[in-house]
Amino acid sequence: MTESNRGTLITGIVFLILGALLIVLNLIPGVRIQQWWPLIIIALGVAFFLPAFIWPQSKHGLAGLFIPGTIILVLGLIFLYNTLAHDWGSWAYAWLLLPAATGFGIYLGAWSGDWGKGSTTVGLWLGVVSLAVFSLFAALFGTIILKSLGAIFLILTGVLFVLYSSRKPKEI
């Protein structure tokens, strides 16, 4: 199978899965498609990850797609939470997940594209710190689920920082 055929095959499979998902969601009694529309955005975000796996020999050039893919994926997850929980007020602090998504996208792109340790580190820290700030606001102002998850993530972030501070410095 040629590279171009592989890409066409994967695109076809994505459309088949998306169509099947929409049929199932429309036919299940009690399931309203209006609640599940964010799955389309999530699928679009995941689609940005595929080229690096479809064409592994070109992953260095395609690794940058992890950044918009992660942002779109996180937006889809936020919208899915909002529609299922009817908690659109969380947008007051949910936008803080976008810098975190950007950071994790940079991390994944740097890891996949072999951009170097500096890019990997910057992406990871941008993601972790932004996620910690989101967690603080979620723990203060969110629903009971977000308050609990936010507090748990703050504890995990604290553990990460304590462990990171206790590591031995590298010798130059």
C-alpha atoms as an extended CHARMM CRD file, in Angstrom:
* protein
*
       172  EXT
         1         1  MET       CA              0.0000000000        0.0000000000        0.0000000000  PROA      1               0.0000000000
         2         2  THR       CA              1.4170000000        3.3850000000       -0.9500000000  PROA      2               0.0000000000
         3         3  GLU       CA              1.6390000000        6.3010000000        1.4800000000  PROA      3               0.0000000000
         4         4  SER       CA             -1.1170000000        8.2220000000       -0.2860000000  PROA      4               0.0000000000
         5         5  ASN       CA             -3.3890000000        5.1540000000       -0.2320000000  PROA      5               0.0000000000
         6         6  ARG       CA             -2.7220000000        4.7280000000        3.4790000000  PROA      6               0.0000000000
         7         7  GLY       CA             -3.7830000000        8.3240000000        4.1550000000  PROA      7               0.0000000000
         8         8  THR       CA             -6.9170000000        7.9130000000        2.0440000000  PROA      8               0.0000000000
         9         9  LEU       CA             -7.7280000000        4.6520000000        3.8430000000  PROA      9               0.0000000000
        10        10  ILE       CA             -7.3720000000        6.2570000000        7.2760000000  PROA      10              0.0000000000
        11        11  THR       CA             -9.4910000000        9.2520000000        6.2200000000  PROA      11              0.0000000000
        12        12  GLY       CA            -12.1660000000        6.8670000000        4.9410000000  PROA      12              0.0000000000
        13        13  ILE       CA            -12.1150000000        4.9250000000        8.2060000000  PROA      13              0.0000000000
        14        14  VAL       CA            -12.4800000000        8.1660000000       10.2010000000  PROA      14              0.0000000000
        15        15  PHE       CA            -15.5460000000        9.1350000000        8.1550000000  PROA      15              0.0000000000
        16        16  LEU       CA            -17.0110000000        5.6240000000        8.5380000000  PROA      16              0.0000000000
        17        17  ILE       CA            -16.5810000000        5.7210000000       12.3120000000  PROA      17              0.0000000000
        18        18  LEU       CA            -17.9930000000        9.2580000000       12.5380000000  PROA      18              0.0000000000
        19        19  GLY       CA            -21.0230000000        8.3010000000       10.4140000000  PROA      19              0.0000000000
        20        20  ALA       CA            -21.6280000000        5.1020000000       12.4020000000  PROA      20              0.0000000000
        21        21  LEU       CA            -21.3670000000        7.0380000000       15.6630000000  PROA      21              0.0000000000
        22        22  LEU       CA            -23.9030000000        9.6060000000       14.4670000000  PROA      22              0.0000000000
        23        23  ILE       CA            -26.3080000000        6.8690000000       13.3280000000  PROA      23              0.0000000000
        24        24  VAL       CA            -26.0450000000        5.1040000000       16.6750000000  PROA      24              0.0000000000
        25        25  LEU       CA            -26.5170000000        8.3350000000       18.6230000000  PROA      25              0.0000000000
        26        26  ASN       CA            -29.5900000000        9.2110000000       16.5520000000  PROA      26              0.0000000000
        27        27  LEU       CA            -31.1810000000        5.7680000000       16.9960000000  PROA      27              0.0000000000
        28        28  ILE       CA            -30.6560000000        5.1970000000       20.7320000000  PROA      28              0.0000000000
        29        29  PRO       CA            -33.8390000000        6.1690000000       22.5810000000  PROA      29              0.0000000000
        30        30  GLY       CA            -33.2670000000        8.8920000000       25.1440000000  PROA      30              0.0000000000
        31        31  VAL       CA            -29.9330000000        9.9790000000       23.6910000000  PROA      31              0.0000000000
        32        32  ARG       CA            -30.0910000000       13.4530000000       22.2460000000  PROA      32              0.0000000000
        33        33  ILE       CA            -27.5170000000       14.2590000000       19.5790000000  PROA      33              0.0000000000
        34        34  GLN       CA            -27.4490000000       17.8110000000       20.9300000000  PROA      34              0.0000000000
        35        35  GLN       CA            -25.5740000000       16.4810000000       23.9570000000  PROA      35              0.0000000000
        36        36  TRP       CA            -22.9820000000       14.5830000000       21.9420000000  PROA      36              0.0000000000
        37        37  TRP       CA            -21.9980000000       17.0790000000       19.2300000000  PROA      37              0.0000000000
        38        38  PRO       CA            -18.6230000000       17.7380000000       20.9420000000  PROA      38              0.0000000000
        39        39  LEU       CA            -17.5740000000       14.2290000000       19.8740000000  PROA      39              0.0000000000
        40        40  ILE       CA            -17.1890000000       15.6610000000       16.3670000000  PROA      40              0.0000000000
        41        41  ILE       CA            -14.6880000000       18.2330000000       17.6710000000  PROA      41              0.0000000000
        42        42  ILE       CA            -12.8940000000       15.5360000000       19.6820000000  PROA      42              0.0000000000
        43        43  ALA       CA            -12.6370000000       13.3500000000       16.5620000000  PROA      43              0.0000000000
        44        44  LEU       CA            -11.2690000000       16.3100000000       14.6030000000  PROA      44              0.0000000000
        45        45  GLY       CA             -8.6290000000       16.8830000000       17.2870000000  PROA      45              0.0000000000
        46        46  VAL       CA             -7.6280000000       13.2210000000       17.2250000000  PROA      46              0.0000000000
        47        47  ALA       CA             -7.4050000000       13.4090000000       13.4190000000  PROA      47              0.0000000000
        48        48  PHE       CA             -4.5510000000       15.9120000000       13.7830000000  PROA      48              0.0000000000
        49        49  PHE       CA             -2.5210000000       13.2310000000       15.5910000000  PROA      49              0.0000000000
        50        50  LEU       CA             -2.9290000000       10.6340000000       12.8420000000  PROA      50              0.0000000000
        51        51  PRO       CA             -0.5440000000       11.9600000000       10.1300000000  PROA      51              0.0000000000
        52        52  ALA       CA              2.5180000000       11.4510000000       12.3410000000  PROA      52              0.0000000000
        53        53  PHE       CA              1.4800000000        7.8120000000       12.7680000000  PROA      53              0.0000000000
        54        54  ILE       CA              0.3210000000        7.2470000000        9.1890000000  PROA      54              0.0000000000
        55        55  TRP       CA              3.5930000000        8.5550000000        7.7290000000  PROA      55              0.0000000000
        56        56  PRO       CA              6.1710000000        7.7520000000       10.4450000000  PROA      56              0.0000000000
        57        57  GLN       CA              9.0850000000        8.5630000000        8.1150000000  PROA      57              0.0000000000
        58        58  SER       CA              7.7560000000       12.1550000000        7.9210000000  PROA      58              0.0000000000
        59        59  LYS       CA              6.9110000000       12.5100000000       11.6160000000  PROA      59              0.0000000000
        60        60  HSD       CA              9.5760000000       15.1990000000       12.1550000000  PROA      60              0.0000000000
        61        61  GLY       CA              7.7530000000       17.5110000000        9.7690000000  PROA      61              0.0000000000
        62        62  LEU       CA              4.2820000000       16.4590000000       10.8930000000  PROA      62              0.0000000000
        63        63  ALA       CA              4.9460000000       16.7120000000       14.6290000000  PROA      63              0.0000000000
        64        64  GLY       CA              3.7390000000       20.3200000000       14.6850000000  PROA      64              0.0000000000
        65        65  LEU       CA              0.2040000000       19.0070000000       14.1060000000  PROA      65              0.0000000000
        66        66  PHE       CA              0.1570000000       17.8090000000       17.7090000000  PROA      66              0.0000000000
        67        67  ILE       CA             -0.2120000000       21.4270000000       18.8650000000  PROA      67              0.0000000000
        68        68  PRO       CA             -3.5050000000       22.3150000000       17.1100000000  PROA      68              0.0000000000
        69        69  GLY       CA             -4.6810000000       18.7240000000       17.5970000000  PROA      69              0.0000000000
        70        70  THR       CA             -4.2790000000       18.9670000000       21.3620000000  PROA      70              0.0000000000
        71        71  ILE       CA             -5.9970000000       22.3670000000       21.4910000000  PROA      71              0.0000000000
        72        72  ILE       CA             -8.9780000000       21.1180000000       19.4340000000  PROA      72              0.0000000000
        73        73  LEU       CA             -9.1650000000       17.9110000000       21.4740000000  PROA      73              0.0000000000
        74        74  VAL       CA             -9.2460000000       19.8450000000       24.7580000000  PROA      74              0.0000000000
        75        75  LEU       CA            -11.8950000000       22.2390000000       23.3920000000  PROA      75              0.0000000000
        76        76  GLY       CA            -14.0110000000       19.2180000000       22.4600000000  PROA      76              0.0000000000
        77        77  LEU       CA            -13.5990000000       17.7500000000       25.9460000000  PROA      77              0.0000000000
        78        78  ILE       CA            -14.5590000000       21.0770000000       27.5440000000  PROA      78              0.0000000000
        79        79  PHE       CA            -17.6530000000       21.3250000000       25.3280000000  PROA      79              0.0000000000
        80        80  LEU       CA            -18.5590000000       17.7070000000       26.1120000000  PROA      80              0.0000000000
        81        81  TYR       CA            -18.3460000000       18.4160000000       29.8410000000  PROA      81              0.0000000000
        82        82  ASN       CA            -20.3820000000       21.6170000000       29.4040000000  PROA      82              0.0000000000
        83        83  THR       CA            -23.1670000000       19.9160000000       27.4540000000  PROA      83              0.0000000000
        84        84  LEU       CA            -23.4180000000       16.8460000000       29.6870000000  PROA      84              0.0000000000
        85        85  ALA       CA            -23.1490000000       18.6900000000       33.0100000000  PROA      85              0.0000000000
        86        86  HSD       CA            -25.0290000000       21.8090000000       31.8430000000  PROA      86              0.0000000000
        87        87  ASP       CA            -22.2060000000       23.7940000000       33.4390000000  PROA      87              0.0000000000
        88        88  TRP       CA            -21.4980000000       26.5280000000       30.8890000000  PROA      88              0.0000000000
        89        89  GLY       CA            -20.4430000000       28.8400000000       33.7320000000  PROA      89              0.0000000000
        90        90  SER       CA            -17.2140000000       26.8550000000       34.0070000000  PROA      90              0.0000000000
        91        91  TRP       CA            -16.0120000000       28.7720000000       30.9260000000  PROA      91              0.0000000000
        92        92  ALA       CA            -15.0370000000       31.5300000000       33.3690000000  PROA      92              0.0000000000
        93        93  TYR       CA            -11.9630000000       29.4130000000       34.1800000000  PROA      93              0.0000000000
        94        94  ALA       CA            -12.0590000000       26.5220000000       31.6630000000  PROA      94              0.0000000000
        95        95  TRP       CA            -10.2470000000       28.6970000000       29.1360000000  PROA      95              0.0000000000
        96        96  LEU       CA             -7.1610000000       28.1360000000       31.3120000000  PROA      96              0.0000000000
        97        97  LEU       CA             -7.0070000000       24.6490000000       29.8260000000  PROA      97              0.0000000000
        98        98  LEU       CA             -6.0880000000       26.1160000000       26.4110000000  PROA      98              0.0000000000
        99        99  PRO       CA             -2.5530000000       27.1720000000       27.4400000000  PROA      99              0.0000000000
       100       100  ALA       CA             -2.2230000000       23.7490000000       29.0870000000  PROA      100             0.0000000000
       101       101  ALA       CA             -3.2960000000       22.0930000000       25.8290000000  PROA      101             0.0000000000
       102       102  THR       CA             -0.7730000000       24.2040000000       23.9340000000  PROA      102             0.0000000000
       103       103  GLY       CA              1.9690000000       23.1460000000       26.3370000000  PROA      103             0.0000000000
       104       104  PHE       CA              1.1210000000       19.4680000000       26.0840000000  PROA      104             0.0000000000
       105       105  GLY       CA              0.8960000000       19.8280000000       22.2880000000  PROA      105             0.0000000000
       106       106  ILE       CA              4.3960000000       21.3300000000       22.2470000000  PROA      106             0.0000000000
       107       107  TYR       CA              5.5840000000       18.4970000000       24.4800000000  PROA      107             0.0000000000
       108       108  LEU       CA              4.0990000000       15.8260000000       22.1950000000  PROA      108             0.0000000000
       109       109  GLY       CA              5.4030000000       17.5740000000       19.0680000000  PROA      109             0.0000000000
       110       110  ALA       CA              8.8820000000       17.8980000000       20.5580000000  PROA      110             0.0000000000
       111       111  TRP       CA              8.8600000000       14.2760000000       21.6580000000  PROA      111             0.0000000000
       112       112  SER       CA              7.5880000000       12.9790000000       18.3100000000  PROA      112             0.0000000000
       113       113  GLY       CA              9.5550000000       15.3690000000       16.1010000000  PROA      113             0.0000000000
       114       114  ASP       CA             12.7600000000       15.1700000000       18.1160000000  PROA      114             0.0000000000
       115       115  TRP       CA             12.8630000000       18.9570000000       18.5880000000  PROA      115             0.0000000000
       116       116  GLY       CA             15.2220000000       18.7370000000       21.5380000000  PROA      116             0.0000000000
       117       117  LYS       CA             15.0660000000       18.6760000000       25.3060000000  PROA      117             0.0000000000
       118       118  GLY       CA             14.4250000000       22.4220000000       25.6060000000  PROA      118             0.0000000000
       119       119  SER       CA             11.1580000000       22.2630000000       23.6580000000  PROA      119             0.0000000000
       120       120  THR       CA             10.0400000000       19.1750000000       25.5520000000  PROA      120             0.0000000000
       121       121  THR       CA             10.7270000000       20.8520000000       28.8960000000  PROA      121             0.0000000000
       122       122  VAL       CA              8.9930000000       24.1160000000       27.9760000000  PROA      122             0.0000000000
       123       123  GLY       CA              5.9310000000       22.2670000000       26.7040000000  PROA      123             0.0000000000
       124       124  LEU       CA              5.6950000000       20.0740000000       29.7880000000  PROA      124             0.0000000000
       125       125  TRP       CA              6.0340000000       22.9560000000       32.2520000000  PROA      125             0.0000000000
       126       126  LEU       CA              3.5750000000       25.1640000000       30.3540000000  PROA      126             0.0000000000
       127       127  GLY       CA              1.0890000000       22.3000000000       30.4240000000  PROA      127             0.0000000000
       128       128  VAL       CA              1.5610000000       21.4120000000       34.0920000000  PROA      128             0.0000000000
       129       129  VAL       CA              1.5250000000       24.9900000000       35.4170000000  PROA      129             0.0000000000
       130       130  SER       CA             -1.5200000000       25.9780000000       33.3270000000  PROA      130             0.0000000000
       131       131  LEU       CA             -3.3380000000       22.8250000000       34.4200000000  PROA      131             0.0000000000
       132       132  ALA       CA             -2.4850000000       23.6210000000       38.0550000000  PROA      132             0.0000000000
       133       133  VAL       CA             -3.8990000000       27.1580000000       37.7190000000  PROA      133             0.0000000000
       134       134  PHE       CA             -7.0620000000       25.7230000000       36.1440000000  PROA      134             0.0000000000
       135       135  SER       CA             -7.2630000000       23.2030000000       39.0060000000  PROA      135             0.0000000000
       136       136  LEU       CA             -7.0540000000       25.9870000000       41.5730000000  PROA      136             0.0000000000
       137       137  PHE       CA             -9.9900000000       27.8450000000       40.0160000000  PROA      137             0.0000000000
       138       138  ALA       CA            -11.9360000000       24.6010000000       39.5280000000  PROA      138             0.0000000000
       139       139  ALA       CA            -11.3860000000       23.7000000000       43.2010000000  PROA      139             0.0000000000
       140       140  LEU       CA            -12.6120000000       27.1430000000       44.2630000000  PROA      140             0.0000000000
       141       141  PHE       CA            -15.5250000000       27.7590000000       41.8960000000  PROA      141             0.0000000000
       142       142  GLY       CA            -16.4750000000       24.4930000000       40.1590000000  PROA      142             0.0000000000
       143       143  THR       CA            -19.1700000000       21.9270000000       40.6440000000  PROA      143             0.0000000000
       144       144  ILE       CA            -18.5430000000       19.2570000000       43.2600000000  PROA      144             0.0000000000
       145       145  ILE       CA            -16.8730000000       17.0590000000       40.6340000000  PROA      145             0.0000000000
       146       146  LEU       CA            -14.5670000000       19.8440000000       39.4410000000  PROA      146             0.0000000000
       147       147  LYS       CA            -13.8330000000       20.9230000000       43.0200000000  PROA      147             0.0000000000
       148       148  SER       CA            -12.7780000000       17.3880000000       43.9010000000  PROA      148             0.0000000000
       149       149  LEU       CA            -10.7430000000       16.7930000000       40.7380000000  PROA      149             0.0000000000
       150       150  GLY       CA             -9.1380000000       20.2350000000       41.0380000000  PROA      150             0.0000000000
       151       151  ALA       CA             -8.0650000000       19.5940000000       44.6250000000  PROA      151             0.0000000000
       152       152  ILE       CA             -6.7110000000       16.1460000000       43.7380000000  PROA      152             0.0000000000
       153       153  PHE       CA             -4.7080000000       17.5520000000       40.8330000000  PROA      153             0.0000000000
       154       154  LEU       CA             -3.2970000000       20.3130000000       43.0580000000  PROA      154             0.0000000000
       155       155  ILE       CA             -2.0860000000       17.6390000000       45.4710000000  PROA      155             0.0000000000
       156       156  LEU       CA             -0.5340000000       15.6510000000       42.6120000000  PROA      156             0.0000000000
       157       157  THR       CA              1.1290000000       18.8120000000       41.2780000000  PROA      157             0.0000000000
       158       158  GLY       CA              2.5350000000       19.5010000000       44.7420000000  PROA      158             0.0000000000
       159       159  VAL       CA              3.9380000000       15.9680000000       44.9120000000  PROA      159             0.0000000000
       160       160  LEU       CA              5.4810000000       16.4460000000       41.4490000000  PROA      160             0.0000000000
       161       161  PHE       CA              7.1740000000       19.6920000000       42.4820000000  PROA      161             0.0000000000
       162       162  VAL       CA              8.4530000000       18.2060000000       45.7570000000  PROA      162             0.0000000000
       163       163  LEU       CA              9.8910000000       15.2000000000       43.9240000000  PROA      163             0.0000000000
       164       164  TYR       CA             11.3820000000       17.4280000000       41.2300000000  PROA      164             0.0000000000
       165       165  SER       CA             13.0400000000       19.6710000000       43.8290000000  PROA      165             0.0000000000
       166       166  SER       CA             14.6280000000       16.7010000000       45.5890000000  PROA      166             0.0000000000
       167       167  ARG       CA             16.3360000000       15.2690000000       42.5120000000  PROA      167             0.0000000000
       168       168  LYS       CA             20.0790000000       15.5040000000       42.1940000000  PROA      168             0.0000000000
       169       169  PRO       CA             21.3310000000       18.3130000000       39.9780000000  PROA      169             0.0000000000
       170       170  LYS       CA             23.0420000000       17.2860000000       36.7770000000  PROA      170             0.0000000000
       171       171  GLU       CA             26.7600000000       17.8600000000       36.6180000000  PROA      171             0.0000000000
       172       172  ILE       CA             27.9960000000       19.9130000000       33.7030000000  PROA      172             0.0000000000
